[in-house]
Amino acid sequence: MSNGHIFVISAPSGSGKTTLCKEVLKKIKSLTPSVSLTTRKPRKDEKNAKDYHYVSKDAFKEEVEKGNLLEWEENFGYFYGTPKKFVLENLKKGKSLLLSIDVKGAMVVKEKFPESTLIFIKPPSMKELSKRLKTRNTDNKKDIEKRLDIAKNELKYEKKYDYVVINDKLENAVSEIISIIDNIKSLPAGRQGG
């Protein structure tokens, strides 16, 4: 494939998006992860420039003002954004990118790059999502309730995605995502889409 392609993965908080993306990237070496900017603090197992570029609110606002972000959103009081230059340079080199971003960001990317492929990760049920958020141990009860409310709203976006993958069993979801990506990458340029 000569032209790079954008694959976007979105999911309600706690649906396993980060784990799925890590597994997919391990198996598809030709896929380049786009590392988002965020104003939130790193979680205990996260590394700067690998999981996110951790920046101050002022530094983030500066990137927005300079037009350096492809898309950006505020979630749970923190800002997240996709570096535009990184995406454009990699596409120009013919590299395919994996963007792990929220539903609003995904809609912006689809608008700017209509040929991009959007993959929505869905939890098996709201009950299971609630259980996963609780076992994750990163949020208090109030935050979990807020995340579940937001998840209900995000699930309304699934119809706007090219593909929907239910993350019931990790291995199954990973292989489903890989087959979607492999299928798209093997299509002739200009014929890509869901």
N, C-alpha and C positions, 0 to 999 in steps of 0.2 A: 504494500500500500504506500503510495508516494505521499499523499497528503495525510497530515496528522488528523486525528479524530478526538473529539471530546466526549468522554463518558462521565455522566453525573450520577452519583449515588446519593439519595436522600432518604431519610427515615425519621420517624418520631424518636425523640430522646429515649434511649434504653432499648432500642430495637436491635442493637448489635452491629450498627453501621461501621464503627471503627474496627472491630474485630474482623468483619467481613472484608473490608477494604485491605487490611493487612494480609489476610489469607490470599486474596485475589492477586495482590502485588507480588507475593512470594511465588505464585504459580505462573504469572504472566510477566516475565522479565522485561518485555518490550514496552510495558505500560509505565508511564512516568506519573508519580503522584504530584498533585499540586498542593503545596503546603500553604494553608491559609494564615492570615494575620489574625490575631485575637488580642483582646485586652484582658481576658481572664487569666488567672494564675495557673501555672501548670499543675496537673494532678501528679501524684507521687511517682508514677511510672512514665511520665511524659518527658520528652527532651526537646529543647529549643531547636528550631530549624528542621526537626525531624517530624514531630507531631504537629506543631504550630510554630509560627514566628510570634513570640510573646512580646507585645509592645505596650507602651503607655497609651492612655486615651488621647493625649495630645499628639503623639506620634501617629496614631491611627487617623485622627482628624486631618492631619497634614497630608497623609496619603490620599484621603478622600478629596481634599481640596485640590491637590495636584492632578487628580484624575488618574491615579495610578492603580485603582482597583476596578476589576472587571465587574464585580458585584460586591455588595456589602449589606449586612443586616445587623440589627440589634436583637439579641436573644438573651433572656434572663439577666438583663442589665449589663451584658457584655457585648462588644462589637466583634464581628467576624467578617473577613473580606478575602477575596481571591486576587492575588497580584496579577495585574493585566500583562505586564511585560513578560513574565515567566511563561504564561500561557501562549501568548503570540509568538515568542521566540521558538518555543518547542513545536508549535504547529507548523511554523515555517520550515523547521528542520525535518518535518515529516513524522514527528513523534506523536503518539497517542497519549492523551492525558486522562487521569482519573481524578475527578473533583468530588470531594466528600463535603457537600454543602446542604443547607436547609432548602425547604420547598420554594420560598420566595426567591432565593438566590438562583435556584434552578430555573425558574421562570424567566429571569433576566438573561441567563446564559442561553436559553432556548431562543429567546427573542434576538439576541445578538449573533448566535450561531445556530440557525434553524436545523442544520444537518447533525447537530449534536444528539447523542442518545441519552435519554433520561431513564434511570432505573430506580424504582421506588421500592424500598424495603419495608415490608409490613410485618408487624408482630402477629403471632398466631391468633391472639385475642387481646382485648384490653386488660383482662384479668392477668394474663401472662406478662404483659408489659408492666403492669403495676408490681408484680412479683419481681421482675428483673430490676426495676428501678430501686426497689427496697434492698435487694441483695447486693446491688452495686456499692451501697454504703457511701455515696458521694453527696447525697442531698438529705435535708431534713424533711419531716412529714409535710410541711407546708409547700416546700419546693417540689416534692413528688406530686402533690395534688395539682400544682400549677403546670408541671410537665405533662401530666395526664390530660388536663384540659386543652393544652396546646396540641397534644397528640391527636385528640379528637378532631381538631380543626385541620391539622396537617393531613389526616387521612382523607379529607375531602378533595385533596389535590391529586390523589392517585390516578384519576381518570385522565389527567393532563400528561401523564408519563407514558413513555413508549412501552415500558415493561414493568410488571409488578412481580416481585419475588417475596414469598412468605418465608420469613426466617424462623422456621419451626426447628429444623435440625441444621446445625451449622454447615456440615459437609454438603448437604443437599443444596442449601442456598448458595454456597460458594461455587459448586459445580454448575448451577443454573446461571449464575452471573458470568462465569467463565465461558459458557457456551454462547451466551448472548454476545459477549465481547468478541469472541472468535468468529462468530457468524457475521457480525458487522464489519470486522476488519478484513474479512475475505471478500466482501462485496466490492464491485468496482467503484472507484471514486465517483461521487455525484449520485450514487444510487443507494446511499446509506440512509437509514431511518427505521423507525419501528414498524 
